[in-house]
Amino acid sequence: MANQEYLMINKSTNIVDNICVWNGDVDSWQPSSDILMLEKSITPAMIWQLDNTLSTPAFVLKQEIGDGNIGFVWNGTVLTTNQPQPSVESSTEQDAKASALAKLTALGLTQAEVTALIG
């Protein structure tokens, strides 16, 4: 058995408490009985993704395989992110800031100078 990342889900809270690397062999190691182990690479997870097909673009929950992380909630079928829904404005602002950073760096400004300008 090859080592894989496993999500360690607390059975009493259904929250991913940790991630470990394990080969899945219960003869070599066994998690405590209050932990559910799910192989990360094959576990579905609902994460926020920007949907530009909507009349007003917005972040919506979309199912992806292997994107579960610490803090996600397990409902017995799929994990769901614990992060609040991002706003489109914050995403657009971050993109603009990254673009400005790249352009200023290309002009020869140092990281300290760029930080002084745009934070």
Buried (B, 14 or more C-beta within 10 A) or exposed (E): EEEBBBBBBBEEEBBBEEBBEBEEEEEEEEBEEEBBBBEBEEBBBBBBEBBEEEEEEBBBBEEBEEBBBEEBBBEEEBBBBEEEEBEBEEBEEEEEEEEEBEEBEEEEBEEEEBEEEEE
